[in-house]
Amino acid sequence: MYLKEVIEAPKLEAPSSKEMELTTIDFESNMLQFTDLDNNIFTIQDFKGKNLFINYWATWCNPCLAEMPYMAELYEKYNNEENIVFLFLSREKLKTIKNYIPKDESLQKLPIYKIITDDEFFATSGIPTTFIINSSGEVLVKDLGTAFWNDESVFKFIDSLIGSNEI
């Protein structure tokens, strides 16, 4: 009950210049690397030309875990769309992540990754932090804090993003 009173739909706004000095990913030089739960390595370059939904979270972060059911609903709605890629990234040890997932049914449904090498581009002052990036690499949304990611406004935003590939 308390969570529903303090969690709102995300603002779906581009970051200010105070939040991010650069607001477009340089896919050629970005150093973000991560592994899936099977230890397959990926880089952000692997997703060049795709719309990205990137969420930074941790198993010890209660606000992160509070929004995961809403994230799972959002992901289930769009997981078959080829124009958007979902990345749920944690800096924790792979073993910690893998051991926690069975405790949270919503996490079992999400594409979870462990960060190997982070990049300053995705610096954030806290978690959860969510980025929505268009296929040109522009950051359309940087949202810090827990949100209802299954809100109709989010669906409309993503529908617009993947429908025309631009907002």
C-alpha positions in Angstrom: 0.0 0.0 0.0 2.8 2.4 1.0 4.7 1.7 -2.3 1.7 2.6 -4.4 1.5 5.9 -2.6 5.2 6.8 -3.3 5.8 5.2 -6.7 4.6 7.1 -9.7 4.9 6.7 -13.4 8.3 7.8 -14.7 8.6 11.3 -16.1 9.9 10.1 -19.4 12.1 13.2 -19.9 15.5 13.7 -21.4 18.3 14.3 -18.9 19.4 17.9 -18.2 22.9 19.1 -18.9 23.5 18.8 -15.1 22.6 15.1 -15.1 24.6 14.2 -18.2 27.2 16.2 -20.0 26.9 14.1 -23.1 23.5 12.7 -24.1 24.4 10.6 -27.2 26.2 7.3 -27.0 29.3 7.1 -29.1 29.0 3.4 -29.9 32.5 3.2 -31.3 34.2 4.3 -28.1 31.8 3.3 -25.3 33.4 0.8 -23.0 30.3 -0.8 -21.4 30.8 -4.6 -21.2 28.5 -7.1 -19.5 27.8 -10.8 -19.3 24.5 -12.7 -19.3 23.9 -15.3 -16.6 25.7 -17.9 -18.7 28.9 -15.8 -18.9 28.4 -14.8 -22.6 30.1 -11.4 -23.0 28.4 -8.4 -24.7 29.3 -4.8 -25.3 27.1 -1.8 -25.9 28.4 -1.9 -29.5 26.5 -5.2 -30.0 23.3 -3.1 -29.9 24.3 -0.2 -32.2 21.2 0.8 -34.2 18.7 -0.6 -31.6 16.5 1.2 -29.2 17.7 0.4 -25.7 15.9 0.2 -22.3 18.7 0.0 -19.7 18.0 -0.4 -16.0 20.8 -0.3 -13.4 19.7 -2.3 -10.3 21.1 -4.4 -7.4 19.8 -7.3 -5.3 20.3 -5.3 -2.0 18.4 -2.3 -3.4 14.8 -2.4 -2.1 13.6 0.4 -4.5 15.1 -1.6 -7.4 13.3 -4.7 -6.3 10.0 -2.8 -5.7 9.9 -1.8 -9.4 10.9 -5.1 -10.8 7.3 -6.5 -11.1 6.4 -3.4 -13.2 9.6 -3.9 -15.3 8.6 -7.5 -15.8 5.2 -6.5 -17.2 6.8 -3.9 -19.5 9.4 -6.5 -20.7 6.7 -9.1 -21.3 4.7 -6.6 -23.4 7.8 -5.8 -25.7 10.1 -8.8 -25.4 9.2 -10.0 -28.9 9.8 -6.6 -30.5 13.0 -6.5 -32.5 13.2 -2.7 -32.4 13.9 -2.6 -28.7 16.5 -4.3 -26.5 16.1 -4.6 -22.7 19.2 -4.7 -20.5 18.9 -5.1 -16.7 22.5 -4.4 -15.4 24.0 -5.0 -12.0 27.5 -4.3 -10.7 27.2 -7.2 -8.2 29.1 -10.5 -8.5 27.5 -12.9 -10.9 27.1 -15.5 -8.2 25.2 -13.0 -6.0 22.9 -12.2 -8.9 22.3 -15.8 -9.8 21.7 -16.8 -6.2 19.1 -14.0 -5.7 17.0 -14.5 -8.8 15.1 -17.6 -7.5 13.9 -15.4 -4.6 12.1 -12.9 -7.0 9.7 -14.2 -9.6 9.8 -11.0 -11.6 13.6 -11.2 -12.0 13.2 -14.7 -13.5 11.5 -13.1 -16.4 14.0 -10.4 -17.2 17.2 -10.4 -19.3 19.7 -9.9 -16.4 23.4 -9.0 -17.0 26.4 -8.4 -14.8 28.5 -5.4 -15.6 32.2 -6.3 -16.4 33.4 -2.8 -17.5 31.3 0.2 -16.8 31.4 3.5 -18.8 31.2 7.1 -17.6 28.4 7.7 -20.0 26.1 5.7 -17.8 27.2 7.3 -14.5 24.4 7.8 -12.1 24.0 9.1 -8.6 22.0 6.2 -7.4 19.9 3.2 -8.3 17.6 2.2 -9.7 18.3 4.3 -12.8 16.8 3.7 -16.1 17.8 5.0 -19.5 15.8 4.8 -22.7 18.0 5.4 -25.7 16.8 5.6 -29.3 18.4 3.8 -32.3 20.7 6.8 -33.0 22.1 6.6 -29.5 20.3 9.7 -28.1 19.3 9.4 -24.4 15.6 10.1 -24.4 15.0 9.3 -20.8 17.1 9.1 -17.7 15.0 8.2 -14.7 16.4 7.9 -11.2 14.3 6.1 -8.6 11.5 3.6 -8.5 8.6 4.0 -11.0 5.6 2.2 -12.4 7.1 1.0 -15.7 3.9 -0.6 -16.6 2.0 2.7 -16.9 0.1 3.5 -20.0 2.3 6.6 -20.6 5.4 4.3 -20.8 3.6 2.0 -23.3 2.7 5.0 -25.5 6.3 6.3 -25.3 7.8 2.9 -26.3 5.1 2.3 -29.0 6.0 5.7 -30.5 9.8 4.9 -30.2 9.6 1.5 -31.9 6.9 2.5 -34.4 8.8 5.3 -36.1 12.3 4.6 -34.6 12.3 8.3 -33.4 10.3 10.4 -31.0 
